[in-house]
């Protein structure tokens, strides 16, 4: 049970660091937001597993201590969820303002560059310059999308590794404490469900990368 507590504590600290990074604007990418969402769900599962084991604790003092920790975990988790949603709204507002300013600047540049005869065909050099600019912008956006997808895939892989280590520790602890086979089978079923979620997320990410490459290029 202590291993589950330590694991949930590490997850909570990692989440706080990611939220600080997101709020400061150091990293407001979709990859980090996806990582935070996955981490919040992972912490929720860890708290649930910890509570299930705590309810089966036979020593009253240990049981009371564990339930107190669980209440604190749930309170912190709720606070982090509220904070995450608040930061997303703030970042969205900032992004909308930046997009509006960028649109106004582009509109002013276009208005100032309108020729005396607006329907005059572009020269070959002007057409080539516009085509090169479009290709550069497309490549830049494609690299950004692929980078975000790769980041999400790495996060899913890290979560899978953590889940495997946690399963081994839980089973070792369960065998050491002599818990019933029903409890062990419950842990194994829960781990199998997490594994399918991991594989599903990984396949979805790979399909997204393939779709971006196929349709943009």
C-alpha positions, 0 to 999 in steps of 0.5 A, spaced: 500 500 500 505 504 501 508 503 494 501 506 491 501 512 496 508 513 493 506 513 486 500 517 487 505 522 490 510 522 485 504 523 480 501 529 484 508 533 484 509 531 476 502 534 475 503 540 479 510 542 475 506 541 468 501 545 470 506 551 473 509 550 466 503 551 462 500 557 466 507 560 465 507 560 458 513 556 458 509 550 454 502 551 452 503 546 446 497 541 445 502 536 447 503 538 454 495 539 455 494 532 452 500 530 457 496 533 463 489 530 461 493 523 461 496 524 468 490 527 471 486 520 469 492 516 471 492 519 478 485 518 479 486 511 477 491 510 482 487 514 488 481 509 486 486 503 487 489 506 493 482 507 496 480 499 495 486 497 498 486 501 504 478 499 505 481 492 506 487 494 511 486 490 517 490 494 522 485 500 524 491 505 525 494 504 518 487 504 515 485 511 518 492 514 515 491 511 508 484 514 508 486 521 510 491 521 505 486 519 500 481 525 502 487 529 501 489 526 494 482 527 492 482 534 494 488 536 490 486 532 484 480 536 484 484 543 485 488 541 479 482 539 475 479 546 476 486 550 475 487 546 469 481 548 466 482 555 468 489 556 465 486 553 458 481 558 458 486 564 459 491 561 454 485 560 449 483 568 450 491 570 449 491 566 443 485 569 440 487 576 442 494 574 438 490 571 432 486 577 432 492 582 432 495 578 427 489 578 422 489 586 423 496 586 421 495 582 415 489 586 413 493 592 413 499 589 409 494 587 404 491 593 404 497 597 403 500 592 398 494 592 393 496 595 386 493 600 382 490 595 378 488 589 382 486 585 377 493 585 373 495 578 373 501 576 377 508 576 374 512 569 374 517 571 379 511 574 384 507 567 383 513 563 385 515 567 391 508 566 393 508 559 392 515 558 396 512 562 401 505 557 401 510 551 401 514 553 407 508 555 411 505 548 410 512 544 412 512 548 418 505 547 420 506 539 418 512 539 423 509 542 428 503 537 428 508 531 427 512 534 433 505 534 437 503 527 435 510 524 437 510 528 444 503 524 445 506 518 443 512 518 448 507 520 453 503 514 452 509 510 452 511 513 459 504 511 462 504 504 460 511 503 463 509 506 469 503 502 469 507 495 468 512 497 474 506 499 478 502 492 477 509 488 479 509 492 485 502 491 487 502 484 486 509 483 490 505 487 495 499 483 495 503 476 495 507 479 501 501 481 505 497 474 503 491 478 500 486 474 497 486 471 490 480 476 488 484 482 490 489 480 486 485 478 480 481 485 481 488 488 480 490 484 474 483 486 471 484 493 472 491 493 469 489 489 463 484 495 462 489 500 462 493 496 457 488 496 452 487 504 453 494 505 452 494 501 446 488 504 443 491 511 444 497 509 441 494 506 435 490 513 434 496 517 435 499 513 429 493 514 425 493 521 426 500 522 424 499 518 418 493 522 416 497 529 417 502 526 412 497 523 407 493 529 407 497 535 407 503 533 403 
